[in-house]
Amino acid sequence: MATINNKSDKDKKRSTFAILFYINRTKIRKDGMCQLLCRLSIDGEAEQIGTKISVNPAIWEPEEGRAMGKSQNALQVNKGIEEITKRINKHYQEIKDSLGFVTAELVKNALKGIAQKPVTLMKLFEEHNLEFKKRVGVDRKKEAYDLYCVSYNHLLAFIRKKYEADDVTLRSLNLDFYESYDLFLRTDRGLQQKTVHQHLYNLKKITKRAFNQGTLRRDPYMKLFPELPPLKSRHLKLEDLEKLMQCKLDRPNLCLARDLFVFSTFTGLCHADLTKLSDEHIITAEDGSLWIHINRQKTDTECNVRLLEIPLKIMEKYRPQKNDKHIFHVYGRGYMGKLLREIAKKCGIGHITFHCLRHTRFVFRLKISKLQDCFF
């Protein structure tokens, strides 16, 4: 594990640290005893710690913070105070050495046996990914989990190259680490700006997690915002759609991919919505028109789309191939993207994706008849 020299003057200063033992005389138990309490103060932050030690209030000396006399109870109380003080000092120093700072909450948790969170970047990233994986299928998507795994691997490769280690401490993260990782993603990994942005954003999520759980006093990248590429027009031009629909394709998989793309262009359904589209989502209105009623996969919001001539023709074309309630057999996202790239090349048009078609749905309604003539 590598440590980057990044200590600030504030980190080098010793924290203010005080331990106070006391009893609450207003809460006397039936046996006449009170519970021994401890107040731990570090840098103005205080935590109350309860103990299992009982104190006779008659022998307690508040100014001394100890029991007076040589009774069995007094000896037992003072011995307990010494042991607790020793343990607090031990945890204080261990946390100080590992994190570079210490808080009353961290010491209290250590005293109670609550495990300290990871203090290194890759360990914390690994913990994040394991927790995220458990939520896949519940409120998280597998695609998002896969992307975090890719980010983890990129970050590990960068640390191994730059520091010849498998991990770095969270407290050592600084601007140089961030900028060097940015350069590594662009040069060694050959990634484009948008992809670099996503991996830097994932790194920021890990440092924010460390800050929120108390293993970082401040988030070193809180005010850094990864650069995004300039926004480009994401709608499909009418002439490109005409080329796509007129293009002669000689393979069934290319024809299906093109038809699904055209269907989604006129309905606005994304790949995930198209995959789950089934008979139950097709509704006949009072005027006899057919509508798609479906909840969006991404937002779970209701979506109602009227089926126009072209999408209806596409549905009829593939009806004989149906073997269950689903309207289409939809290829996976990766394979579909590969087919669309091949189709775009054959048709002589720019890069097309399911994401761009969602911005063009209503552009073509004025020329439906013309498009229908060239497609069927």
Salt bridges, closest charged atoms under 4 A:
ASP31 OD1 - ARG29 NE 3.91
ASP43 OD2 - ARG217 NH2 3.65
GLU47 OE1 - LYS108 NZ 3.56
GLU82 OE2 - ARG66 NH2 3.50
GLU94 OE2 - LYS90 NZ 2.81
GLU94 OE1 - HIS91 ND1 3.89
GLU127 OE2 - LYS117 NZ 3.80
GLU127 OE1 - ARG209 NH2 3.04
GLU131 OE1 - ARG209 NH2 2.76
ASP139 OD2 - ARG135 NH2 2.72
ASP139 OD2 - ARG140 NH1 3.67
ASP146 OD2 - LYS142 NZ 3.02
ASP166 OD1 - ARG160 NE 2.84
ASP176 OD2 - LYS162 NZ 3.84
ASP182 OD1 - ARG186 NE 2.39
ASP188 OD2 - LYS161 NZ 2.32
GLU242 OE2 - LYS370 NZ 3.47
ASP259 OD1 - ARG258 NE 3.31
ASP259 OD2 - LYS317 NZ 2.78
ASP273 OD2 - ARG296 NH1 3.01
ASP279 OD1 - LYS322 NZ 3.41
GLU280 OE2 - HIS281 NE2 3.69
GLU316 OE2 - ARG319 NH2 3.09
ASP324 OD1 - HIS326 ND1 3.51
GLU342 OE2 - ARG251 NH1 2.64
